[in-house]
Amino acid sequence: MTADGQDLTTAFTNGAEHSLDLAQQHGCQLALLKANSPSCGNRQIYDGSFTAQLQPGEGVCSSLLRQHNIRIFNEEEISTLLETAGRKT
């Protein structure tokens, strides 16, 4: 929901599905996404109250990618992502 009450569920779901399609087309095994985003957060996300409150959980896109065996990292985990990517090459 936006601050004015608009439901964005369909937009978030469509975006996540498009991201998954692209990731699969390119053989993606790892993804770097934005921390805390309601779409991309992988550890916690904003609670939707527009008060900058975080809650444990993951965003729509992050969840969908993870369910398809794509490992998710955020910008605070870049060193871990690079270490993981180095082991995969």
C-alpha atoms as a printed R data frame, in Angstrom:
   type eleno elety resid chain resno      x       y       z
1  ATOM     1    CA   MET     A     1  0.000   0.000   0.000
2  ATOM     2    CA   THR     A     2  1.118   3.505  -0.718
3  ATOM     3    CA   ALA     A     3  0.726   6.325   1.801
4  ATOM     4    CA   ASP     A     4 -2.526   7.249   0.044
5  ATOM     5    CA   GLY     A     5 -3.882   3.670   0.184
6  ATOM     6    CA   GLN     A     6 -3.122   2.431  -3.331
7  ATOM     7    CA   ASP     A     7 -2.537  -1.359  -3.408
8  ATOM     8    CA   LEU     A     8  0.699  -2.165  -5.244
9  ATOM     9    CA   THR     A     9  0.601  -5.947  -4.799
10 ATOM    10    CA   THR     A    10  0.139  -6.663  -8.508
11 ATOM    11    CA   ALA     A    11  2.971  -4.320  -9.488
12 ATOM    12    CA   PHE     A    12  5.340  -5.894  -6.943
13 ATOM    13    CA   THR     A    13  4.390  -9.415  -8.025
14 ATOM    14    CA   ASN     A    14  4.759  -8.609 -11.727
15 ATOM    15    CA   GLY     A    15  8.147  -7.012 -11.099
16 ATOM    16    CA   ALA     A    16  9.330 -10.031  -9.124
17 ATOM    17    CA   GLU     A    17  8.199 -12.438 -11.845
18 ATOM    18    CA   HIS     A    18  9.941 -10.362 -14.526
19 ATOM    19    CA   SER     A    19 13.124 -10.326 -12.435
20 ATOM    20    CA   LEU     A    20 12.952 -14.104 -12.047
21 ATOM    21    CA   ASP     A    21 12.468 -14.545 -15.804
22 ATOM    22    CA   LEU     A    22 15.549 -12.419 -16.527
23 ATOM    23    CA   ALA     A    23 17.610 -14.161 -13.862
24 ATOM    24    CA   GLN     A    24 16.733 -17.575 -15.267
25 ATOM    25    CA   GLN     A    25 17.417 -16.497 -18.862
26 ATOM    26    CA   HIS     A    26 20.915 -15.442 -17.827
27 ATOM    27    CA   GLY     A    27 21.663 -18.376 -15.520
28 ATOM    28    CA   CYS     A    28 21.844 -16.185 -12.440
29 ATOM    29    CA   GLN     A    29 22.806 -18.002  -9.243
30 ATOM    30    CA   LEU     A    30 23.508 -14.960  -7.048
31 ATOM    31    CA   ALA     A    31 21.716 -11.614  -6.788
32 ATOM    32    CA   LEU     A    32 22.623  -8.282  -5.196
33 ATOM    33    CA   LEU     A    33 19.452  -6.496  -4.085
34 ATOM    34    CA   LYS     A    34 18.593  -3.431  -1.974
35 ATOM    35    CA   ALA     A    35 18.445  -3.970   1.776
36 ATOM    36    CA   ASN     A    36 15.158  -3.224   3.551
37 ATOM    37    CA   SER     A    37 13.183  -2.744   0.333
38 ATOM    38    CA   PRO     A    38  9.656  -4.190   0.355
39 ATOM    39    CA   SER     A    39 10.568  -5.788  -2.954
40 ATOM    40    CA   CYS     A    40 14.234  -6.644  -2.526
41 ATOM    41    CA   GLY     A    41 15.017  -6.817   1.191
42 ATOM    42    CA   ASN     A    42 16.538 -10.144   2.166
43 ATOM    43    CA   ARG     A    43 16.696  -9.892   5.972
44 ATOM    44    CA   GLN     A    44 14.225  -7.201   6.977
45 ATOM    45    CA   ILE     A    45 11.780  -4.907   5.224
46 ATOM    46    CA   TYR     A    46  9.937  -1.693   5.977
47 ATOM    47    CA   ASP     A    47  6.648  -2.434   7.716
48 ATOM    48    CA   GLY     A    48  4.477  -0.317   5.400
49 ATOM    49    CA   SER     A    49  3.599   2.289   8.031
50 ATOM    50    CA   PHE     A    50  5.780   4.953   6.357
51 ATOM    51    CA   THR     A    51  7.545   5.552   9.672
52 ATOM    52    CA   ALA     A    52 10.841   3.876   8.683
53 ATOM    53    CA   GLN     A    53 10.070   0.938  10.967
54 ATOM    54    CA   LEU     A    54 11.689  -2.342   9.956
55 ATOM    55    CA   GLN     A    55 10.426  -5.856  10.558
56 ATOM    56    CA   PRO     A    56 12.070  -9.238   9.987
57 ATOM    57    CA   GLY     A    57 11.299 -10.736   6.609
58 ATOM    58    CA   GLU     A    58 12.070 -10.532   2.936
59 ATOM    59    CA   GLY     A    59 10.643  -8.663  -0.010
60 ATOM    60    CA   VAL     A    60  8.511 -10.053  -2.811
61 ATOM    61    CA   CYS     A    61 11.315 -10.298  -5.385
62 ATOM    62    CA   SER     A    62 13.882 -11.549  -2.904
63 ATOM    63    CA   SER     A    63 11.532 -14.298  -1.776
64 ATOM    64    CA   LEU     A    64 10.685 -15.428  -5.300
65 ATOM    65    CA   LEU     A    65 14.326 -15.536  -6.401
66 ATOM    66    CA   ARG     A    66 15.327 -17.456  -3.265
67 ATOM    67    CA   GLN     A    67 12.518 -19.968  -3.856
68 ATOM    68    CA   HIS     A    68 14.166 -20.646  -7.222
69 ATOM    69    CA   ASN     A    69 17.588 -21.290  -5.650
70 ATOM    70    CA   ILE     A    70 19.103 -17.880  -6.344
71 ATOM    71    CA   ARG     A    71 21.149 -16.717  -3.358
72 ATOM    72    CA   ILE     A    72 20.301 -13.183  -2.290
73 ATOM    73    CA   PHE     A    73 22.709 -10.594  -0.888
74 ATOM    74    CA   ASN     A    74 22.235  -6.923  -0.052
75 ATOM    75    CA   GLU     A    75 24.627  -3.980  -0.360
76 ATOM    76    CA   GLU     A    76 25.892  -4.622   3.170
77 ATOM    77    CA   GLU     A    77 26.934  -8.159   2.161
78 ATOM    78    CA   ILE     A    78 29.022  -7.396  -0.923
79 ATOM    79    CA   SER     A    79 32.185  -8.975   0.484
80 ATOM    80    CA   THR     A    80 30.289 -12.199   1.197
81 ATOM    81    CA   LEU     A    81 28.767 -12.086  -2.284
82 ATOM    82    CA   LEU     A    82 32.213 -11.697  -3.844
83 ATOM    83    CA   GLU     A    83 33.611 -14.558  -1.766
84 ATOM    84    CA   THR     A    84 30.675 -16.760  -2.774
85 ATOM    85    CA   ALA     A    85 31.012 -15.788  -6.435
86 ATOM    86    CA   GLY     A    86 34.728 -16.580  -6.311
87 ATOM    87    CA   ARG     A    87 33.976 -20.092  -5.126
88 ATOM    88    CA   LYS     A    88 31.515 -20.593  -8.004
89 ATOM    89    CA   THR     A    89 33.928 -19.645 -10.798
